[in-house]
Amino acid sequence: MAPAAPDVRDAPASNATAESPVAESPDAAAPVADASADAADPIAEERALAERMVSIACEGTLAKRPQAAQRLSAMGEAAVLAVRQVVGTTTHDLARLGPDLLRPMAELDAPDLRERLWEAVTDADYPYRPAATKWLAETARDDEWARFEPLLADPLSSVRAAALSSIATRDDRSLVPMLEAALEDRSDVVRRAAADLLVQWDRAYALRWLFEDLSRTDRFFDLETGESARYESARVLRRLLDDRALFGYQPGVDPNDPANHAALTALGAAIEARVGADERRPPAFARSTDVVVDGVLGLEIRSCRRGEYFVAIADDDRLVVGTGRPTEYALEPGASARIADLVAARFDATEGPTMWGELGCDIECYRVRVPGGPNLVLRVMKGPEEVDDLRPDLLDELVRALVAEVPTDVRPSGLGGSDDDTLRALLSTALESVGGDLR
């Protein structure tokens, strides 16, 4: 959500493994003809090129993977054959290839490859479900609507947002109530996607949702969550309106800056004039805010399989959950002090590593206030492959203490899971999907 912690689930640093079915060093400048039985044969050349593009889409540099995938989408039967050679038979096989090959699997005329994407989307353990949903939704078929509808209530907000694109492809105004329901989502990513589509369908009142984000200055410890929301909403508004319509507003500048404040005043008036008498406005939790979440410990979990959670132990025995306008819960007396004592006894601000694992689609980020020292930012990360016991004992002890302080009867809405899932259970499941069992 925030610039300081980019979403990397759809672009891991590397998907190569010793068992990878694709060729090594796909970016090498070897002649394409070397892979061809007959360089003068156009069909053989096209097949060799398709195989090379598959290799680059799976194992090339991060900049080249999407370019290769886009090229594959336009190559026809040669690309279909090349993709079929590497996708394997299970979602685990598919996960090893990374997210970029999902695009041609959706865009090529190959029902079997498309069905493989649907298998991935419905597998909760497949790490690239948001990307698979996105490409399926943007190429939605008339007979697939019943398969998209459950995704609008998926535990992962990124899947819910991606699934909304399937509504746009239908151009069916009877689906407007579904988009309006998404405006009530607890995730600003989902609300923004719904507002974008509604404005395109001439529901100007949805501009109010986008406008609210432009004044956000909220933070989660060192994460500028409000600034991130400002950039995203400004990007959507520029596309829906145009640059001049923002009256010089700059998302990277404090909304209270005189020039930005003047721009927001002018933009707000222009939006209200366009909306007219419609009284629909964002719910309280979706309005601009300046809340700063801080405390003894902040935990950010980004699990590509089990969702995203932002949890903090505040100084005064409060549990703070979420960003923007977070929800607060009372903890047992002394909870903050117990966590602070554990930090003071176990953490040294000047020694030891601050990162475990490798850049990938799963992250646990701990923001720890060390007495007498700087705040520590400690990360546990991994790619699509499962890794047992990745979390070091020091952090395992800390996170077990945090989970133990979470009330057992809290059943939060809008955080994924069923209505019967408690916050403690949801956090435990997400943590175990990233760093392994809580020992």
Protein Blocks (a to p, Z undefined) as FASTA:
>chain_A
ZZklccfklocfbfcdfklcbdehklbccdfklmpfblklmklmmmmmmmmmmmmmmmmc
fklmmmmmmmmmmnojmlmmmmmmmnojbfklmmmnojmlmmmmmmpccfklmmmmmmmm
mmmkbmklmmmmmmmmmmccfklmmmmmmmmmgfblklmmmmmmmmmmnopaklmmmmmm
mmmpfbfklmmmmmmmmmmnopaklmmmmmmmmmgcbdehjacfklmmmmmmmmmmmmmm
mmklnnopafkbcfklmklmmmmmmmmmmmmmmnomalbdcdfklpccfbdcddjbdcdd
ddfknopadddddfkopacedehjacdddddehklmmmmmmmmmmpcfkgccfbecjddf
bdcddddddehiacddddddddfbdcehkbcfklmmmmmmmmmmpcfkbccehigpjfkl
cfklmmmmmmmmmnopaZZ
